[in-house]
């Protein structure tokens, strides 16, 4: 059901029955290492390119989610996946391996919640019984495409963020036990004229604020409704800017409620500059750490707001500004009615 201008309410309450999270060596040293299902000790994953390694990350996270639900890939009707590589190649090649009916997505770092929103929409409308939503990123593959190959050793400004090497997958079903997807607010493209690819947090902040405002407006919720609102990868630059933009509109969220996945995943002292980013950031943190907290009873309701910078190497070379977007999905423990 559409509520307000841009929010879906999922009356049939699609349930996340299982998840799979896979990370790389830097994530293995991070703050949330214990919340990953599988961690690798090198970036290559025994492949001959970083892009192929990213494909493996995605295949493994999806396979883990299916296995944990005690299902077979033939039991899955559709999969929504996306990444940052040209033409979402790792996702498409993973779909080739898995042979699950596939819809490729590009929402940049917002892809995790774009996929979860669409999966829940399909399940809610009885268009399927089981759907996979997944997103992945690879530090070296992304840096090579959008900035400089890591071997180049180029210096980065303090506003830059570290692309996560990880993949997260959620298996959404019409029946079963687990956290429930209750609503999704689909964001609008917001472009405030920023063009610096080393300041994604600042560029994405207005889109995050716009979607959060729309979510609370459409659902007519009190500001203390959620135990946690987690942005995908605003980092230390974008998070305070978003809080200021929300406050200007009268949305002053309770202290400690608004956090960022990109500031959770690594330990203090890891050289991440302004925080983490990448589609795999919000996907792995949400489907690992945050859902584990919910299952332990530490969270009852949370809103995940994944942000994406919709630039490309071509648009940057043509001196375009950076259009940004954010999608918000609300998840509740145990399927309790609001």
C-alpha positions as CSV (number, residue, x, y, z in Angstrom):
1,X,0.0,0.0,0.0
2,X,1.3,3.5,-0.8
3,X,1.2,5.9,2.1
4,X,1.9,9.5,1.5
5,X,3.9,10.5,-1.5
6,X,6.8,8.0,-1.6
7,X,6.4,5.3,1.1
8,X,5.2,1.7,0.8
9,X,3.6,0.0,3.8
10,X,4.0,-3.8,3.7
11,X,0.7,-5.0,5.2
12,X,1.6,-8.7,4.7
13,X,4.8,-8.1,6.7
14,X,7.6,-9.8,4.6
15,X,10.1,-11.6,6.9
16,X,13.9,-11.8,6.7
17,X,14.3,-15.5,7.4
18,X,18.1,-15.6,6.9
19,X,21.1,-13.6,5.9
20,X,24.6,-14.1,4.7
21,X,27.6,-11.7,5.2
22,X,31.1,-12.1,3.8
23,X,34.0,-9.8,4.3
24,X,37.7,-9.3,3.4
25,X,40.9,-9.0,5.4
26,X,40.4,-5.4,6.4
27,X,36.9,-6.2,7.7
28,X,38.4,-9.2,9.6
29,X,40.4,-6.7,11.7
30,X,37.4,-4.4,12.1
31,X,35.0,-3.7,15.0
32,X,32.3,-6.1,13.6
33,X,34.3,-9.1,12.6
34,X,32.4,-11.4,14.8
35,X,29.1,-10.6,13.0
36,X,30.3,-11.9,9.6
37,X,29.5,-15.4,8.5
38,X,32.8,-15.7,6.6
39,X,36.0,-13.6,6.4
40,X,38.8,-13.9,3.8
41,X,42.4,-13.3,4.5
42,X,43.3,-11.6,1.2
43,X,41.7,-9.4,-1.4
44,X,42.1,-11.8,-4.3
45,X,40.0,-14.7,-3.0
46,X,42.1,-17.0,-5.2
47,X,40.9,-15.2,-8.4
48,X,43.0,-13.3,-11.0
49,X,41.2,-10.0,-10.7
50,X,39.5,-7.9,-8.0
51,X,36.3,-7.9,-10.0
52,X,36.1,-11.7,-10.0
53,X,36.9,-11.7,-6.3
54,X,33.9,-9.4,-5.8
55,X,31.7,-11.8,-7.7
56,X,32.8,-14.6,-5.3
57,X,32.0,-12.4,-2.3
58,X,28.4,-12.0,-3.6
59,X,28.0,-15.7,-4.5
60,X,29.2,-16.7,-1.0
61,X,26.9,-14.3,0.8
62,X,23.8,-15.4,-1.2
63,X,24.7,-19.1,-0.8
64,X,25.1,-18.7,3.0
65,X,21.7,-17.1,3.3
66,X,20.1,-19.9,1.3
67,X,21.9,-22.6,3.3
68,X,21.1,-21.0,6.7
69,X,17.4,-21.2,5.7
70,X,17.8,-24.9,4.8
71,X,16.7,-24.2,1.3
72,X,18.1,-24.8,-2.2
73,X,18.7,-22.1,-4.8
74,X,15.9,-23.6,-6.8
75,X,13.6,-22.5,-4.0
76,X,14.3,-18.8,-4.7
77,X,12.1,-17.1,-7.2
78,X,14.1,-13.9,-7.8
79,X,17.3,-12.1,-6.7
80,X,18.0,-8.4,-6.7
81,X,21.7,-7.5,-6.6
82,X,24.0,-4.6,-7.5
83,X,27.4,-3.1,-7.1
84,X,29.7,-0.3,-8.2
85,X,31.6,-1.9,-11.1
86,X,30.7,-1.0,-14.7
87,X,27.4,-2.5,-15.8
88,X,27.1,-4.3,-12.3
89,X,29.3,-7.0,-13.8
90,X,30.1,-8.9,-10.5
91,X,26.4,-9.1,-9.8
92,X,25.5,-10.3,-13.3
93,X,28.3,-12.9,-13.3
94,X,27.2,-14.1,-9.9
95,X,23.7,-14.5,-11.3
96,X,25.2,-16.6,-14.1
97,X,26.7,-18.9,-11.5
98,X,23.7,-19.1,-9.2
99,X,21.1,-19.4,-12.0
100,X,18.4,-17.6,-10.0
101,X,16.1,-15.3,-11.9
102,X,17.9,-12.0,-11.7
103,X,17.2,-8.3,-11.7
104,X,20.4,-6.2,-11.6
105,X,20.3,-2.9,-9.7
106,X,22.4,0.2,-9.7
107,X,21.8,2.6,-6.8
108,X,25.5,3.0,-5.9
109,X,25.8,2.6,-2.2
110,X,22.0,2.8,-1.7
111,X,21.7,-0.5,-3.5
112,X,21.3,-2.6,-0.3
113,X,18.0,-0.9,0.7
114,X,16.9,-0.5,-2.9
115,X,17.1,-4.2,-3.2
116,X,15.4,-4.9,0.2
117,X,12.6,-2.5,-0.6
118,X,11.9,-4.2,-4.0
119,X,12.2,-7.7,-2.5
120,X,9.7,-6.8,0.2
121,X,7.4,-5.1,-2.3
122,X,7.3,-8.3,-4.5
123,X,6.7,-10.5,-1.4
124,X,4.0,-8.2,0.0
125,X,2.2,-8.2,-3.4
126,X,2.4,-12.0,-3.6
127,X,4.6,-11.9,-6.6
128,X,6.9,-14.4,-5.1
129,X,7.4,-16.5,-2.0
130,X,11.2,-16.1,-1.5
131,X,13.4,-13.3,-2.9
132,X,17.1,-12.6,-2.3
133,X,18.3,-9.0,-1.9
134,X,22.0,-8.5,-1.9
135,X,24.8,-5.9,-2.5
136,X,28.5,-6.0,-2.6
137,X,31.6,-3.9,-3.0
138,X,35.4,-4.5,-3.2
139,X,37.9,-1.8,-2.1
140,X,40.5,-2.4,-4.8
141,X,37.9,-2.8,-7.7
142,X,36.1,0.4,-6.7
143,X,39.2,2.5,-6.2
144,X,40.5,1.4,-9.6
145,X,37.3,2.5,-11.2
146,X,36.4,5.7,-9.5
147,X,39.7,7.1,-8.3
148,X,43.2,5.5,-8.6
149,X,44.4,1.9,-8.5
150,X,45.5,1.2,-4.9
151,X,49.0,0.3,-6.3
152,X,49.4,3.9,-7.4
153,X,49.6,5.0,-3.8
154,X,47.8,8.3,-4.3
155,X,47.2,10.5,-1.3
156,X,43.6,11.1,-0.3
157,X,42.1,14.1,1.5
158,X,40.5,13.7,5.0
159,X,37.0,13.8,3.5
160,X,37.6,10.5,1.5
161,X,36.1,7.2,2.7
162,X,37.3,3.6,2.6
163,X,35.3,1.3,0.3
164,X,34.3,-1.9,2.2
165,X,35.2,-5.3,0.8
166,X,32.1,-7.2,1.7
167,X,28.8,-8.6,0.6
168,X,25.5,-8.9,2.4
169,X,22.4,-10.9,1.4
170,X,19.0,-11.1,2.9
171,X,16.5,-13.9,2.1
172,X,13.0,-12.4,2.3
173,X,10.0,-14.7,2.5
174,X,6.2,-14.6,2.9
175,X,6.3,-17.0,5.8
176,X,8.8,-17.9,8.6
177,X,10.4,-16.4,11.6
178,X,12.7,-13.4,11.8
179,X,12.7,-9.6,11.6
180,X,9.9,-8.1,9.5
181,X,10.2,-5.5,6.8
182,X,7.4,-3.0,7.5
183,X,7.8,-0.1,5.1
184,X,10.1,1.5,2.6
185,X,10.5,5.1,1.5
186,X,11.9,5.5,-2.0
187,X,14.2,8.5,-2.3
188,X,14.4,11.3,-4.9
189,X,17.6,12.3,-6.7
190,X,19.1,15.3,-4.9
191,X,22.0,17.3,-6.4
192,X,23.4,20.2,-4.5
193,X,26.2,20.9,-7.0
194,X,29.1,19.1,-5.3
195,X,31.5,17.5,-7.7
196,X,34.4,16.2,-5.5
197,X,34.5,12.4,-5.7
198,X,36.6,12.4,-2.5
199,X,33.7,13.9,-0.5
200,X,30.8,11.5,-0.9
201,X,29.5,12.1,2.6
202,X,29.0,15.7,2.0
203,X,27.4,15.1,-1.3
204,X,24.9,12.5,0.0
205,X,23.8,14.2,3.2
206,X,21.0,16.3,1.6
207,X,19.5,13.1,0.0
208,X,19.6,11.3,3.3
209,X,17.9,14.2,5.0
210,X,15.3,14.4,2.3
211,X,14.3,10.8,2.5
212,X,14.2,10.7,6.3
213,X,11.9,13.8,6.3
214,X,9.7,12.1,3.7
215,X,9.6,8.9,5.8
216,X,8.4,10.6,9.0
217,X,6.0,12.7,7.0
218,X,4.5,9.9,5.0
219,X,4.1,7.6,8.0
220,X,3.2,10.4,10.5
221,X,5.6,8.9,13.1
222,X,6.9,10.4,16.4
223,X,10.6,11.1,16.3
224,X,11.3,8.5,19.0
225,X,9.6,5.7,17.0
226,X,12.9,4.0,16.1
227,X,15.5,2.7,18.5
228,X,18.0,3.2,15.7
229,X,18.3,5.1,12.5
230,X,21.4,4.0,10.6
231,X,22.6,5.7,7.4
232,X,24.6,3.6,5.0
233,X,27.8,5.5,4.6
234,X,27.6,9.2,5.4
235,X,30.7,8.9,7.5
236,X,32.1,11.6,9.8
237,X,31.5,14.3,7.2
238,X,28.0,13.5,6.1
239,X,26.4,12.4,9.3
240,X,26.6,15.7,11.2
241,X,25.6,17.6,8.1
242,X,22.5,15.4,7.8
243,X,21.7,16.0,11.5
244,X,21.9,19.7,10.9
245,X,19.6,19.6,7.9
246,X,17.1,17.6,9.8
247,X,17.2,19.9,12.8
248,X,16.5,22.9,10.4
249,X,13.3,21.1,9.4
250,X,12.3,20.4,13.0
251,X,13.4,16.8,13.2
252,X,15.8,16.7,16.1
253,X,16.2,12.9,16.7
254,X,16.8,11.6,20.2
255,X,20.5,11.5,21.3
256,X,22.3,8.4,20.0
257,X,19.4,7.3,17.7
258,X,21.1,8.4,14.4
259,X,24.3,6.5,13.6
260,X,26.2,5.4,10.5
261,X,27.1,2.0,9.3
262,X,30.3,3.4,7.8
263,X,31.4,4.5,11.3
264,X,30.5,1.2,12.9
265,X,32.4,-1.4,10.8
266,X,36.0,-0.5,11.5
267,X,38.1,0.0,14.7
268,X,39.6,3.2,15.8
269,X,43.0,3.5,14.3
270,X,42.2,1.8,11.0
271,X,43.1,4.3,8.2
272,X,39.6,4.9,7.0
273,X,39.7,8.7,7.0
274,X,36.1,9.9,7.0
275,X,34.6,6.4,7.4
276,X,33.5,3.5,5.3
277,X,31.4,3.3,2.1
278,X,30.3,1.0,-0.7
279,X,27.1,-1.1,-1.3
280,X,28.7,-3.8,0.9
281,X,28.9,-1.5,3.8
282,X,25.3,-1.0,4.8
283,X,24.5,-4.5,3.5
284,X,27.0,-6.3,5.7
285,X,26.4,-4.1,8.7
286,X,22.6,-4.4,8.5
287,X,22.4,-8.1,7.7
288,X,25.1,-9.0,10.1
289,X,25.6,-6.7,13.1
290,X,22.3,-4.9,13.3
291,X,20.0,-7.8,12.7
292,X,22.0,-9.8,15.3
293,X,21.3,-7.0,17.8
294,X,17.6,-7.2,16.9
295,X,17.5,-10.9,17.4
296,X,19.1,-10.5,20.8
297,X,16.4,-8.1,21.8
298,X,18.6,-5.0,21.8
299,X,16.6,-3.3,19.0
300,X,12.9,-3.4,18.4
301,X,12.6,-1.0,15.5
302,X,15.2,0.4,13.1
303,X,15.3,2.5,10.0
304,X,18.1,1.8,7.6
305,X,18.8,4.7,5.2
306,X,21.3,3.7,2.5
307,X,22.7,6.6,0.5
308,X,24.2,6.5,-3.0
309,X,26.2,8.9,-5.1
310,X,25.1,8.3,-8.7
311,X,28.2,9.4,-10.4
312,X,30.3,7.4,-12.9
313,X,33.9,7.8,-14.2
314,X,32.3,9.3,-17.4
315,X,30.2,11.9,-15.6
316,X,33.2,12.9,-13.5
317,X,35.4,13.3,-16.6
318,X,32.7,15.4,-18.2
319,X,32.8,17.6,-15.0
320,X,29.2,16.8,-14.0
321,X,28.1,17.3,-10.4
322,X,27.1,14.4,-8.3
323,X,23.4,13.4,-8.1
324,X,22.6,11.5,-4.9
325,X,19.8,9.4,-3.5
326,X,18.8,7.6,-0.3
327,X,16.3,4.8,0.3
328,X,15.0,4.0,3.7
329,X,13.6,0.6,4.9
330,X,12.1,0.0,8.3
331,X,12.6,-3.3,10.0
332,X,11.0,-4.6,13.2
333,X,11.7,-7.5,15.6
334,X,9.3,-10.4,15.7
335,X,6.7,-8.9,13.4
336,X,5.0,-6.9,16.2
337,X,2.3,-4.5,15.0
338,X,3.2,-0.8,15.3
